[in-house]
Amino acid sequence: MENNQEVEKRTILEELRKTERLRVNRIVEEKELPFWREEIENTKPEELSEVPEIGTGYRLIYRLRNKERYPLLRKEAIDTLELIDKRWQEQYGDKILLSVTSLYRTKEEQKRLIEEGKIAADISTHQAGAAIDFDPNGYYYKKNGEIKPISSKDISFYSDFPQKLLEILLELEKEGFCNVIVEKNYREKDGKIEEYTSCYHVCALKKK
């Protein structure tokens, strides 16, 4: 049985995650849905384009590469991904590959994520194929034709890379290409509740 302290921590975690989901929902409602509401209702996978497994500066995670999830986007989002890719490789070449974790999602997939307790919007621009998620806690390192995943738990993880990615994303947001949400989550670590960045969500924008 859980003791009172464990119950209290679990309750605090649930409340923090609920607050974060409400924040994400509010931003999506205000800044993304005005562009994509109709497409969210009507988009079908066959109307979208497949995203290459690897670009100059990014790589899809395994679940996208093996088609467990849809590796699909609409043109506006592919253009945005290519622009991010271009700006990243201009600084870092093709040795460090950004980790792309999520692209198009069906309504059912979005609902399942919420039921699993993930920080996800009730209605998401992923459902329109207009959004891209990047992992701020991992990337890939390419050397001599081999690609190695590097996570924040690895001693070789370089925290400047996620920060540099965020700078690029915020520049593109300022230039009007996309909306960026830095998503947070919470976990218990060493007996304390810790906040961490769980995702860089990027939604391509279009002219109304």
N, C-alpha and C positions, 0 to 999 in steps of 0.2 A: 504493500500500500504506500501511496505517496504521503510524505509528511507535510506539515503545514507550509514549510519553507519551499518545498518543491511545487506545491499547488500555487503558492504565491508567485513564484517565478514563471510558471506556465501561464498564469493569468496575465502577468505583465507582458510576456512575449506575445500573447494573443492580442492584447490591446494595442501594442506598438505596431504589430503587423496590420491590424485593422485600420489604424490611423494612416499608415503608409499607403494602403490600398485606396483609401478615400482621397489622399493627396494625388495619387497617380490618376484616379478616375477624374478628378477635377481638372487636371491639366489636359488630359485627353479630350474631355468634353469641351473645354474652352479653346484649345489650340489645334486639335487634330480633326475632330469629328466634323467641324464646319467644311472641311475640304473633302472628306471621304465618306460621309454618312450613307449616301446612296450606294456607293460601291461596296460598303460593308454588308449591305443587305443583299446585293445581287451578284457578287463576284463568285465565279466557279474556278476550280483549279485549272481546267483546260483552257481558260482564257488568259492564263499567266505564262510567263517565260521561265525556263529553267535557268538557275544561276550556276555558273561554272564552279566546280568543287574548289578551285584555287585561282586566285588572282595574283597580281604582282605582289600585293601587300596584305592579302587575307586568305584564310582557308575556312571552309565550312567544317563544323564539328561532325563527328562520326555519324550521329543519328540523322543528319541531313545528307551526308555523303551516301549512306546506304539506304536512303529513302524511307526511314522510319518516320521522318517528318518531311513535309513538302519543301523541297529546295526551290521554291518558286517566288517570283516577284512580278509586279507590273512594271512597265517601262520607266515610270518616274522614279521608282525606288531603285531599279537597276542603275539608272543614270546617277543617282545619289551615291550608291555603293561604289560605282566606278570613280566618282569624284573623290570620295574618301580614300579609296585605294591609291589614286594618283597622288594625292597630297601626302599620304603616308610614305609611299615609296620614294618621293622626291627627297624626303628627309632621311629615310632608313634603308633605301634600296630594297632588295628582295630577300634579305636574310631574316628579318623579323616579320612574321605573318600574324595579322590580327585574327582573333578567333570569333567567327560568326556563329551564334548559338540558336537563332530563331529567325524565320522568315514568314511565309504565309501560314496562317492557321485557319482551320475551319471553325465554325461556331461551336461545334461539339468539342473540339480540342481546347478552345478557350474556356468553355464551361468546366471541363475536366481539370484544367489547371487551377481554377478558382476552388473547386471542390477539394483539391489536394492541399489547399492552403497557400498556394504560391501567390506572390505579389503580382497580380494581373488585373487589368481593367475589365470591368463588366462587359463593355463593348470596346473592342480593340481594333486599331488600324492594321494590325496583323491580318485581320479577317478580310481586308481589302487588298492584301499583298503589297501594302504601302510602307511597311515598317521592317526594320532590321535591328536585331539585338546583338551587341558585342559583349564579350566577357571581359570585365575589368580585372579579373583574377587569374587570367591565363592568356597565353599566346603560343605561337609555334616558332621554333628556330630551325632555319634551313641551312644545311651545310653539306657540301659534297653530294648533293642530290638527295640527301635524307632529311626528313622533316620530323622534328622531335617536339612533343607538347611540353610546355613549361607552365607549371601552376604556381600559385602564390605560396604553396607549401614547399616548393623546391628552393634549395639554397641559392640556385643560380637565377631565381626570379628577380627581375629588375623593375622596381615599382615606377620608375620614370616613364616606362612605355605606356601604361594605362593613363598616366597623367598627360602625356603628350598627345595621345589619342583624344582625350577629352578636350584639350585645347583646340585641336583640329575641328572636332564636332561643333564646339561652341562658335568657332569662327564661321563655319558654314551656316549655323543657325542665325548668326548676326547678319549674314549676307542674304538671308531669306530662302535658303535651299531646303531647310528642314527644321523640325522641332526635336529637341533633345530632352530626354528625361533621365536623370541620374537616379536609378531606383535603389532603394535601401532595403536591407533586411536585418533581422536580429537573430542572435543565437546565444546560447549559454556557453561560456568559456571560462575555465578556472573558477567556477562558482559565481561568475558575474555575467550580467547581460551585456552583450557587445553589439554595437551597430557596425554594419559593414556595407560597402557598395556591392550590389549583386548584379547590376546590369546597366549598360548604356543603351537605352532605347532611342532609336532614331527613326523618325517618321518623315518621309519625303512629303514636300508640300507642292501644291499646284496652284495656278492662278484661278481664283473663283470665277 
